[in-house]
């Protein structure tokens, strides 16, 4: 169920292939619709939708598609699961002109999709259709490049802190107030650590060695991941992962593991999540997409809080995760317009409210929050509102918009390697991050050469 969040590296040879495919597109491919095409009732223009939602999330997607197909007769959508996000992209590159009408792509694939030349920006449809854009500003900002909204956000998440309120009470900590600074979290973790002789029966904290978390913690410091304002001002050329703030993050995590108040459970968030649900870890960090499962599995009162923001930097905040839907230019204009109709429906308040309730991803449409179903959900389970409040407290800036590089999957894996080196004691923080930043910079340089 969580495999969609763990990307595999994209090869540079594959990037070249995408460029070649884009260059040889003919016919209607590549044409931005300048005039709205009206679809007729009973026409049932077929749209192939590739997605990367497995398990229960996949069932939710299939349910939405079935509901849409039954609600009208102009468009018929076929949802096709393609494995992980990265696997879906690999299949897109291999398919060429036989590829899908639309595809779900994880947020860090945005630079890659723009450079591929295989998409028609959503802005083309928005302008022609005079669509009322009620997207959350912070969410829309991530997918906006050069003033154009290239894709429509669909499943949107941020990380939040999860903590065991029952354990807080036993440790003499206030369960209604989660500590906000690194130092205070460390002190709380010490108090939450429980031993039975030589055995630790409950660790104060555990944070997965996940590159996304490192990026988020940099952002909550108000710090860029790459230069040129996170690649938003101009194409990024260098990694800034070895900044003082980056070192502070790893030193904080390492100090907790070293003194036994935290445990290193590796890269997989599923492992820290399972330990938290079992009561073996009192504090963890995970995506909002995990919220429904955690609430269902935990036998204690679950608290949720903002990702620590140990700074007064006004640019600091969280960056969205998840994915958006893109319309390819591989099909006829009519088929692209049919895909746009379905995309609009996915972004509607009612659909986003249902998706939010079923999954924990929060609504991309601001009007969804006015619906009774969402209000009732937040009243009964206030944990669902934490991520929304956190997102809205994050000022839109190049920091919170997130970094834009074409080799993001590789960069995440490089950072995860550096995190492991520090936590396991293989290397010191400055050396591990300096090497990681250098390797990411080389990857960016190679990518930029293929896309000039």
C-alpha positions as CSV (number, residue, x, y, z in Angstrom):
1,X,0.0,0.0,0.0
2,X,2.9,2.3,0.7
3,X,5.1,1.3,-2.2
4,X,4.0,4.3,-4.3
5,X,5.9,6.5,-1.9
6,X,9.3,4.8,-2.4
7,X,10.8,5.8,-5.8
8,X,13.5,4.0,-7.8
9,X,16.1,5.9,-9.7
10,X,15.4,7.0,-13.3
11,X,18.2,6.4,-15.7
12,X,19.7,9.2,-17.9
13,X,19.5,6.9,-20.9
14,X,15.7,6.8,-20.3
15,X,15.6,10.6,-20.2
16,X,17.2,10.7,-23.6
17,X,14.6,8.2,-24.9
18,X,11.7,10.5,-23.6
19,X,13.3,13.4,-25.4
20,X,13.4,11.4,-28.6
21,X,9.8,10.3,-28.3
22,X,8.7,13.9,-27.7
23,X,10.7,15.1,-30.7
24,X,9.0,12.7,-33.1
25,X,5.4,13.3,-31.9
26,X,3.2,14.1,-34.9
27,X,-0.4,14.8,-35.8
28,X,-2.5,16.2,-32.9
29,X,0.3,15.4,-30.3
30,X,1.9,18.4,-28.8
31,X,-0.9,20.8,-29.8
32,X,-2.3,22.9,-27.0
33,X,-6.1,23.2,-27.3
34,X,-6.8,26.8,-28.0
35,X,-10.5,26.4,-28.5
36,X,-12.8,24.4,-26.3
37,X,-14.1,21.1,-27.7
38,X,-17.7,20.4,-26.5
39,X,-18.3,16.7,-25.9
40,X,-21.7,15.2,-26.6
41,X,-24.0,13.1,-24.4
42,X,-23.7,9.4,-25.3
43,X,-20.4,10.0,-27.1
44,X,-18.3,8.2,-24.4
45,X,-14.9,9.4,-25.5
46,X,-12.5,6.8,-24.0
47,X,-9.7,8.0,-21.7
48,X,-7.0,5.8,-20.4
49,X,-5.8,6.8,-16.9
50,X,-2.6,5.3,-15.6
51,X,-2.1,5.4,-11.9
52,X,0.2,4.2,-9.2
53,X,-2.3,3.6,-6.3
54,X,-2.0,0.0,-5.0
55,X,-3.9,-1.8,-2.2
56,X,-6.8,0.0,-0.5
57,X,-5.8,3.3,-2.3
58,X,-6.2,1.5,-5.6
59,X,-9.6,0.3,-4.6
60,X,-10.5,3.9,-3.8
61,X,-9.3,5.1,-7.2
62,X,-11.3,2.4,-9.0
63,X,-14.4,3.4,-7.0
64,X,-14.0,7.0,-8.0
65,X,-13.6,6.1,-11.7
66,X,-16.7,3.8,-11.6
67,X,-18.7,6.6,-10.0
68,X,-17.6,9.1,-12.7
69,X,-18.4,6.7,-15.5
70,X,-21.9,6.2,-14.1
71,X,-22.5,9.9,-13.5
72,X,-22.4,10.9,-17.2
73,X,-22.2,9.5,-20.8
74,X,-19.7,11.9,-22.5
75,X,-16.5,10.3,-21.2
76,X,-15.5,6.7,-20.3
77,X,-12.4,6.4,-18.2
78,X,-10.4,3.2,-17.9
79,X,-8.1,3.2,-14.9
80,X,-5.0,1.0,-15.2
81,X,-2.7,0.3,-12.3
82,X,1.0,0.6,-13.4
83,X,2.9,-0.3,-10.2
84,X,5.0,2.3,-8.4
85,X,5.2,5.9,-9.6
86,X,8.6,5.2,-11.2
87,X,7.4,2.0,-12.9
88,X,4.5,4.0,-14.4
89,X,7.0,6.6,-15.8
90,X,9.2,3.8,-17.2
91,X,6.1,2.3,-19.0
92,X,5.2,5.8,-20.3
93,X,8.6,6.1,-21.9
94,X,8.4,2.6,-23.4
95,X,4.9,3.1,-24.7
96,X,5.5,6.1,-26.9
97,X,2.4,7.0,-29.0
98,X,0.5,4.1,-27.5
99,X,0.7,5.6,-24.1
100,X,-2.1,6.8,-21.9
101,X,-4.3,9.8,-22.2
102,X,-3.4,10.9,-18.7
103,X,-1.1,9.7,-16.0
104,X,-0.6,10.1,-12.2
105,X,2.9,11.2,-11.4
106,X,4.5,11.8,-8.0
107,X,5.4,15.4,-7.1
108,X,9.2,14.9,-7.6
109,X,8.6,13.8,-11.2
110,X,7.3,17.3,-12.2
111,X,10.6,18.6,-13.7
112,X,11.0,15.4,-15.6
113,X,7.5,15.5,-17.0
114,X,7.9,19.2,-18.2
115,X,11.2,18.4,-19.8
116,X,9.8,15.3,-21.5
117,X,7.7,17.2,-24.0
118,X,5.0,14.6,-23.7
119,X,2.4,16.7,-21.9
120,X,-0.2,19.4,-22.6
121,X,-0.1,21.8,-19.6
122,X,-3.4,22.0,-17.7
123,X,-3.2,25.8,-18.0
124,X,-4.2,25.4,-21.7
125,X,-7.5,23.8,-20.7
126,X,-8.0,26.1,-17.7
127,X,-7.7,29.2,-19.9
128,X,-9.9,27.9,-22.7
129,X,-12.6,26.5,-20.3
130,X,-12.5,29.5,-18.0
131,X,-12.3,27.1,-15.1
132,X,-12.8,28.5,-11.6
133,X,-9.6,27.5,-9.7
134,X,-10.4,26.8,-6.1
135,X,-7.1,24.9,-5.4
136,X,-5.3,25.3,-2.1
137,X,-2.7,28.1,-2.8
138,X,0.2,26.1,-1.3
139,X,-0.8,23.0,-3.3
140,X,-1.2,24.9,-6.6
141,X,2.1,26.7,-6.0
142,X,4.1,23.4,-6.1
143,X,2.8,22.5,-9.6
144,X,3.0,26.0,-11.0
145,X,6.1,26.6,-13.2
146,X,6.7,29.8,-15.1
147,X,3.2,31.0,-14.2
148,X,1.5,27.8,-15.6
149,X,-0.2,25.1,-13.8
150,X,1.1,22.0,-15.6
151,X,-0.9,19.3,-13.8
152,X,-3.8,19.1,-11.4
153,X,-3.0,17.9,-7.9
154,X,-4.9,14.8,-6.9
155,X,-3.5,13.0,-3.8
156,X,-1.8,15.5,-1.6
157,X,0.0,14.9,1.7
158,X,2.6,16.3,4.0
159,X,4.4,14.6,6.8
160,X,3.1,15.2,10.4
161,X,4.3,14.1,13.8
162,X,2.4,11.2,15.4
163,X,2.7,10.7,19.1
164,X,1.3,8.4,21.8
165,X,-0.8,10.5,24.1
166,X,-1.2,7.7,26.7
167,X,2.6,7.3,26.8
168,X,2.9,11.1,27.3
169,X,0.6,10.9,30.3
170,X,2.6,8.1,31.9
171,X,5.8,10.0,31.4
172,X,4.4,13.1,33.0
173,X,4.3,15.1,29.8
174,X,1.4,17.2,28.6
175,X,-0.5,15.1,25.9
176,X,-2.2,18.3,24.6
177,X,1.1,20.1,23.9
178,X,3.7,18.5,21.7
179,X,7.2,20.0,22.1
180,X,8.1,22.3,19.1
181,X,12.0,22.5,19.2
182,X,14.6,19.8,18.5
183,X,16.0,20.1,22.0
184,X,12.6,19.8,23.7
185,X,11.6,16.8,21.5
186,X,14.9,15.1,22.5
187,X,14.2,15.7,26.2
188,X,10.7,14.3,25.7
189,X,12.1,11.3,24.0
190,X,14.4,10.6,26.9
191,X,11.4,10.7,29.3
192,X,9.3,8.5,27.0
193,X,12.0,5.8,26.8
194,X,11.0,2.8,29.0
195,X,13.4,0.1,30.1
196,X,12.9,-3.3,31.7
197,X,16.4,-4.2,32.9
198,X,18.7,-4.1,29.9
199,X,15.8,-4.3,27.5
200,X,14.1,-1.2,26.1
201,X,10.4,-1.8,25.9
202,X,9.5,1.6,24.5
203,X,11.7,4.0,22.6
204,X,11.0,7.7,22.8
205,X,11.2,8.2,19.0
206,X,12.0,6.7,15.6
207,X,12.2,8.6,12.3
208,X,12.7,6.6,9.1
209,X,15.9,7.3,7.1
210,X,13.7,8.7,4.3
211,X,14.9,11.5,2.0
212,X,11.5,13.1,1.9
213,X,11.7,13.7,5.7
214,X,15.2,15.3,5.3
215,X,13.8,17.7,2.6
216,X,10.9,18.6,4.9
217,X,13.1,19.3,7.8
218,X,15.3,21.5,5.6
219,X,12.1,23.4,4.6
220,X,11.0,23.9,8.2
221,X,14.4,25.5,8.7
222,X,13.6,27.8,5.8
223,X,16.5,26.3,3.8
224,X,16.8,25.4,0.1
225,X,17.6,21.8,-1.0
226,X,19.2,23.1,-4.3
227,X,20.4,26.4,-5.6
228,X,18.6,29.0,-7.8
229,X,15.9,29.2,-5.1
230,X,15.2,25.5,-5.2
231,X,15.3,25.5,-9.0
232,X,12.3,27.9,-9.2
233,X,14.2,31.0,-10.3
234,X,16.3,29.0,-12.9
235,X,17.3,25.4,-13.4
236,X,19.1,24.1,-10.4
237,X,22.8,23.4,-10.8
238,X,24.0,22.5,-7.3
239,X,22.8,20.6,-4.2
240,X,22.8,22.6,-0.9
241,X,22.1,19.5,1.2
242,X,25.4,19.9,3.2
243,X,24.3,23.3,4.6
244,X,24.6,24.0,8.4
245,X,20.8,23.3,8.7
246,X,21.2,19.9,7.0
247,X,24.0,19.0,9.4
248,X,21.9,20.2,12.4
249,X,19.1,17.8,11.2
250,X,21.3,14.7,11.1
251,X,23.1,15.6,14.3
252,X,19.8,15.8,16.1
253,X,18.6,12.5,14.8
254,X,22.0,10.9,15.5
255,X,22.2,12.2,19.1
256,X,18.8,10.6,20.0
257,X,19.9,7.2,18.5
258,X,23.2,7.4,20.3
259,X,21.8,8.0,23.7
260,X,19.1,5.3,23.3
261,X,16.1,7.6,23.3
262,X,15.4,6.8,19.7
263,X,15.8,3.7,17.6
264,X,17.0,3.4,13.9
265,X,14.6,1.1,12.0
266,X,16.0,1.9,8.6
267,X,14.6,3.5,5.5
268,X,11.1,2.0,5.3
269,X,8.4,4.2,6.9
270,X,6.2,1.0,7.1
271,X,8.6,-0.2,9.8
272,X,8.5,2.9,12.0
273,X,4.7,3.0,11.5
274,X,4.3,-0.6,12.7
275,X,6.5,0.1,15.7
276,X,4.5,3.1,16.6
277,X,1.1,1.3,16.3
278,X,2.5,-1.5,18.4
279,X,3.4,1.0,21.2
280,X,7.2,0.3,20.9
281,X,7.9,3.9,19.7
282,X,6.2,6.9,21.3
283,X,7.0,9.5,18.6
284,X,7.4,9.2,14.9
285,X,7.0,11.1,11.6
286,X,4.9,9.9,8.7
287,X,2.7,11.0,5.8
288,X,-0.9,12.1,6.3
289,X,-1.6,9.2,3.9
290,X,-0.8,6.9,6.8
291,X,-3.3,8.6,9.2
292,X,-6.4,6.4,8.6
293,X,-4.3,3.2,9.0
294,X,-2.6,4.4,12.2
295,X,-5.9,5.5,13.8
296,X,-7.5,2.2,12.9
297,X,-4.5,0.1,14.3
298,X,-3.4,1.9,17.4
299,X,-4.8,0.8,20.8
300,X,-4.0,4.2,22.4
301,X,-5.0,7.8,21.8
302,X,-3.0,9.1,18.8
303,X,-1.8,12.7,18.9
304,X,-0.7,14.6,15.8
305,X,1.5,17.7,15.5
306,X,3.3,19.9,13.1
307,X,6.8,18.9,11.8
308,X,9.3,20.6,14.1
309,X,10.1,24.2,13.1
310,X,13.1,25.0,15.2
311,X,13.5,28.5,13.6
312,X,12.0,31.9,13.2
313,X,12.6,32.1,9.5
314,X,9.4,33.4,7.9
315,X,10.0,31.3,4.8
316,X,10.0,28.1,6.8
317,X,7.2,25.6,6.3
318,X,6.3,22.2,4.9
319,X,6.3,21.1,1.3
320,X,3.5,19.0,-0.2
321,X,4.0,15.4,-1.2
322,X,1.8,13.0,-3.1
323,X,1.0,13.3,-6.8
324,X,-0.9,15.1,-9.6
325,X,-2.5,14.1,-12.8
326,X,-1.0,15.0,-16.2
327,X,-2.6,15.0,-19.6
328,X,-0.3,13.7,-22.3
329,X,-0.2,15.1,-25.9
330,X,-0.1,11.6,-27.3
331,X,-3.8,11.5,-28.1
332,X,-6.3,13.6,-30.2
333,X,-7.5,16.9,-28.9
334,X,-10.9,15.5,-28.2
335,X,-9.5,12.8,-26.1
336,X,-7.4,15.3,-24.2
337,X,-10.5,17.4,-23.6
338,X,-12.2,14.3,-22.3
339,X,-9.3,13.8,-19.9
340,X,-9.7,17.4,-18.8
341,X,-13.4,16.8,-18.0
342,X,-12.4,13.9,-15.7
343,X,-9.5,15.9,-14.1
344,X,-12.0,18.7,-13.2
345,X,-14.3,16.1,-11.7
346,X,-11.4,14.7,-9.6
347,X,-10.7,18.2,-8.3
348,X,-14.3,18.9,-7.4
349,X,-15.1,19.6,-3.7
350,X,-17.3,16.5,-3.3
351,X,-14.8,14.1,-4.8
352,X,-11.9,15.6,-2.8
353,X,-14.0,15.4,0.4
354,X,-14.7,11.7,-0.2
355,X,-11.0,11.0,-1.1
356,X,-9.9,12.8,2.1
357,X,-12.2,10.7,4.3
358,X,-11.2,7.4,2.7
359,X,-7.5,7.9,2.6
360,X,-6.2,10.8,4.8
361,X,-4.9,12.7,1.8
362,X,-6.3,16.2,2.3
363,X,-8.6,18.0,-0.1
364,X,-7.0,20.0,-2.9
365,X,-10.1,22.1,-3.3
366,X,-10.8,24.8,-0.7
367,X,-14.5,24.4,-1.0
368,X,-14.4,20.8,0.2
369,X,-13.9,22.1,3.7
370,X,-17.4,23.7,3.7
371,X,-19.1,20.4,3.1
372,X,-20.8,18.7,6.1
373,X,-18.9,15.4,5.6
374,X,-15.5,17.1,6.0
375,X,-16.7,19.2,9.0
376,X,-18.1,16.1,10.7
377,X,-14.9,14.2,10.1
378,X,-12.7,16.9,11.6
379,X,-15.0,17.3,14.6
380,X,-14.8,13.5,15.3
381,X,-11.2,13.1,14.3
382,X,-9.3,16.3,14.7
383,X,-6.1,14.5,13.7
384,X,-7.2,14.9,10.1
385,X,-7.1,18.7,10.4
386,X,-3.5,18.9,11.7
387,X,-1.9,18.7,8.2
388,X,-4.3,21.2,6.8
389,X,-3.5,23.7,9.5
390,X,0.2,23.0,9.1
391,X,0.0,23.6,5.3
392,X,-1.9,26.8,5.7
393,X,0.5,28.1,8.3
394,X,3.3,27.6,5.7
395,X,3.9,30.8,3.7
396,X,4.2,30.2,0.0
397,X,7.8,30.7,-1.0
398,X,10.4,28.9,-3.1
399,X,11.3,27.0,0.1
400,X,7.8,25.7,0.6
401,X,7.1,25.2,-3.1
402,X,9.8,22.6,-3.0
403,X,12.9,21.8,-5.1
404,X,12.6,21.1,-8.8
405,X,15.2,18.8,-10.3
406,X,14.9,16.1,-12.9
407,X,16.9,13.6,-10.8
408,X,15.0,13.8,-7.6
409,X,14.5,10.0,-7.1
410,X,18.3,9.6,-7.3
411,X,18.9,12.5,-5.0
412,X,16.6,11.0,-2.3
413,X,18.4,7.7,-2.4
414,X,21.8,9.5,-2.1
415,X,20.5,11.5,0.9
416,X,19.2,8.3,2.5
417,X,22.6,6.7,2.1
418,X,24.2,9.7,3.9
419,X,21.6,9.5,6.7
420,X,22.4,5.9,7.2
421,X,26.1,6.6,7.3
422,X,25.7,9.1,10.0
423,X,23.3,7.1,12.1
424,X,25.3,3.9,11.9
425,X,28.6,5.8,12.7
426,X,30.2,5.0,9.3
427,X,30.9,8.6,8.7
428,X,30.6,12.0,10.4
429,X,27.8,14.3,9.4
430,X,29.9,16.9,7.5
431,X,31.7,14.3,5.4
432,X,28.6,12.3,4.7
433,X,26.5,15.3,3.6
434,X,29.4,16.9,1.6
435,X,29.8,13.7,-0.4
436,X,26.1,13.4,-0.9
437,X,25.7,17.0,-2.1
438,X,28.6,16.5,-4.5
439,X,27.0,13.4,-6.0
440,X,23.6,15.0,-6.3
441,X,25.3,18.0,-8.1
442,X,27.0,15.6,-10.6
443,X,23.6,14.0,-11.2
444,X,22.0,17.4,-11.8
445,X,24.8,18.4,-14.2
446,X,24.4,15.2,-16.2
447,X,20.6,15.6,-16.4
448,X,20.8,19.3,-17.4
449,X,23.1,18.4,-20.3
450,X,20.5,15.9,-21.7
451,X,17.7,18.5,-21.6
452,X,19.3,21.6,-23.1
